Amino acid sequence: MRSRRYKTYAIDGVAPVIDPTAFVHPDAVLIGDVVVGAGCYVGPCASLRGDFSRLILGDGCNVQDNCTLHTMPGFDLVIGRDGHIGHGAILHSAHIGANAMVGMNSVIMDCATIGESAIVAAMSFVKTGANIPPRHLAAGVPARILRELTDDDVAQKIEGTRLYHELARRSLATLMAVEPLTKFDPDRKRLGVDRPLPSRQRIMQKRNDKT
């Protein structure tokens, strides 16, 4: 990004740490004992508050738009390497394993553990102290373990996370504030059309086959 203007705040003399290869959107807010690892992506309007305890994003994590990450005294919030936190999720002093995914608008409560390569479905509520085993799918309010994940399930998750690895690099290199254009050019450049996600292509093909 052309200008690194972060909304980062120290409290009690403790300031956030951001690896130079991570992208943190200028509208995200980071407070206190927050550590952002290499290659991470932190989206617009995310709030990462390390004002009671430590908040750690392992290398390659993504924390998307409008997420809230917070801690309580004595209980850190840790997201393992390549953790994937969907839009609007709330995490509070939880432990998210490496390569795990928390779906959009889910809530993960204090002392809950999401195992390595596990997936919490969108709109789920994981109770305080709950344990989701590695490579399992959990969903619902409260969240319940539904099944073990297949290799294809995990591959789709990895596919999505790699997009955010690339997005972090793209954002560091080219994202900039601009004035909007006033006229649409039908021949303007399209983003991502040349290589849609294989997993989504399969879903669209199945839908088309039914019609």
C-alpha positions in Angstrom: 0.0 0.0 0.0 1.3 3.4 -0.9 0.7 4.8 2.6 1.0 2.8 5.9 -1.4 4.8 8.0 -2.5 2.3 10.7 -5.0 2.9 13.5 -2.8 1.3 16.1 -2.8 2.3 19.8 -0.6 1.5 22.7 -2.1 1.0 26.2 0.0 0.8 29.4 3.0 1.2 27.2 2.3 -1.9 25.1 1.9 -1.4 21.3 0.8 -3.7 18.5 3.4 -5.6 16.4 2.8 -6.0 12.7 5.1 -8.0 10.5 6.1 -5.9 7.4 4.8 -8.6 5.1 1.3 -8.5 6.6 -1.5 -6.2 5.3 -3.6 -4.4 7.8 -6.4 -2.2 6.3 -6.2 1.4 7.4 -9.8 1.2 8.8 -8.9 -1.7 11.1 -8.2 -0.9 14.8 -5.4 -2.6 16.8 -5.0 -1.9 20.5 -2.3 -3.0 22.9 -0.8 -6.5 23.0 -1.6 -7.6 19.4 0.9 -9.6 17.3 0.2 -9.9 13.6 2.4 -12.5 11.9 4.0 -12.7 8.4 1.7 -12.6 5.4 -1.5 -12.0 7.4 -4.5 -10.1 6.1 -6.6 -7.9 8.4 -9.7 -6.4 6.7 -11.6 -3.1 6.9 -13.3 -2.3 10.2 -11.8 -5.3 12.1 -11.2 -4.6 15.8 -8.3 -6.4 17.5 -8.2 -5.5 21.2 -5.3 -6.7 23.2 -6.1 -4.5 26.2 -6.6 -7.3 28.7 -4.3 -10.0 27.4 -2.4 -11.0 24.3 -3.9 -11.5 20.8 -1.8 -13.5 18.4 -2.3 -14.0 14.6 0.0 -16.7 13.3 1.6 -16.4 9.9 -0.7 -16.5 7.0 -3.9 -15.8 8.9 -6.8 -13.7 7.6 -9.2 -11.8 9.7 -11.9 -10.3 7.5 -14.1 -7.2 7.5 -16.0 -6.3 10.7 -14.5 -9.1 12.9 -14.1 -8.4 16.6 -11.2 -10.1 18.4 -10.9 -9.5 22.2 -9.4 -11.1 25.3 -10.2 -11.4 29.0 -7.5 -11.1 31.7 -5.2 -14.1 31.8 -6.5 -15.8 28.7 -4.8 -15.1 25.3 -6.6 -15.3 22.0 -4.5 -17.3 19.6 -5.1 -18.0 15.9 -2.7 -20.6 14.4 -0.9 -20.5 11.1 -3.3 -20.0 8.1 -6.3 -19.5 10.3 -9.3 -18.2 8.4 -11.7 -15.9 10.2 -14.8 -15.0 8.1 -16.6 -11.6 7.8 -18.2 -10.4 11.0 -17.0 -13.2 13.3 -16.5 -12.5 17.0 -13.7 -14.3 18.9 -13.2 -13.9 22.6 -10.1 -15.5 24.4 -10.4 -18.6 22.2 -7.8 -20.8 20.6 -8.1 -21.4 16.9 -5.9 -24.2 15.5 -3.6 -24.0 12.5 -5.5 -24.1 9.2 -8.9 -23.9 11.0 -11.8 -21.8 9.6 -14.4 -19.8 11.5 -17.4 -19.0 9.2 -19.0 -15.6 8.7 -20.8 -14.0 11.7 -20.0 -16.9 14.0 -19.2 -16.4 17.7 -16.4 -18.3 19.5 -16.6 -17.8 23.3 -14.0 -17.8 26.1 -11.6 -20.8 26.4 -13.1 -22.6 23.4 -10.8 -24.6 21.2 -11.2 -25.0 17.5 -8.9 -27.9 16.4 -6.4 -27.9 13.5 -8.1 -27.9 10.1 -11.6 -27.8 11.7 -14.4 -25.7 10.3 -17.1 -23.8 12.2 -20.0 -23.0 9.9 -21.3 -19.5 9.3 -23.7 -18.1 12.0 -22.7 -20.6 14.6 -22.3 -20.1 18.4 -19.5 -22.0 20.1 -20.0 -22.0 23.8 -17.4 -21.2 26.5 -14.9 -24.0 27.0 -16.2 -26.0 24.0 -13.8 -28.2 22.0 -14.2 -28.8 18.3 -11.8 -31.7 17.3 -9.3 -31.4 14.5 -10.8 -31.9 11.0 -14.4 -31.8 12.1 -17.3 -29.6 11.0 -19.4 -27.8 13.7 -22.5 -25.8 13.2 -25.6 -24.4 14.9 -26.6 -22.4 18.0 -25.1 -23.8 20.1 -22.6 -25.4 17.7 -22.6 -29.2 17.6 -20.1 -31.5 15.9 -21.7 -32.7 12.7 -19.1 -34.9 11.0 -15.5 -35.4 10.1 -14.2 -33.4 7.2 -13.2 -35.0 4.0 -9.9 -34.3 2.2 -11.9 -32.3 -0.3 -13.4 -30.2 2.5 -10.0 -29.3 3.8 -8.7 -28.7 0.3 -11.5 -26.2 -0.3 -10.6 -24.3 2.9 -6.9 -24.2 1.9 -8.0 -22.9 -1.6 -9.9 -20.0 0.0 -7.0 -19.1 2.4 -4.5 -19.0 -0.4 -6.7 -16.3 -2.0 -6.2 -14.2 1.1 -2.4 -14.8 1.1 -2.4 -13.4 -2.4 -4.8 -10.6 -1.4 -2.4 -9.5 1.3 0.4 -9.3 -1.3 -1.8 -7.5 -3.8 -3.0 -5.0 -1.2 0.5 -4.2 0.0 1.5 -3.6 -3.6 -1.4 -1.8 -5.2 -4.2 -0.8 -2.8 -4.6 3.0 -2.6 -7.3 5.5 -1.8 -8.8 7.1 -4.9 -11.7 9.4 -6.0 -14.4 7.3 -7.6 -15.0 7.5 -11.4 -18.2 9.1 -12.5 -18.8 7.0 -15.6 -18.8 3.2 -16.1 -16.7 1.8 -18.9 -18.0 -1.6 -20.1 -14.5 -2.5 -21.3 -12.9 -1.8 -18.0 -10.6 -4.4 -16.4 -12.3 -7.3 -14.5 -10.7 -8.9 -11.4 -10.4 -12.6 -11.0 -12.6 -13.7 -13.9 -9.7 -15.5 -15.6 -9.3 -18.0 -12.7 -12.4 -18.7 -10.6 -12.1 -21.1 -7.7 -12.3 -24.7 -8.9 -14.6 -25.7 -5.9 -17.1 -22.9 -6.8 -17.0 -23.9 -10.4 -18.1 -27.5 -9.4 -21.0 -26.1 -7.4 -22.1 -23.9 -10.3 -21.9 -26.9 -12.6 -24.0 -29.0 -10.3 -26.6 -26.3 -10.1 -26.7 -25.9 -13.9 -27.0 -29.6 -14.4 -30.2 -29.6 -12.4 -31.8 -26.8 -14.5 
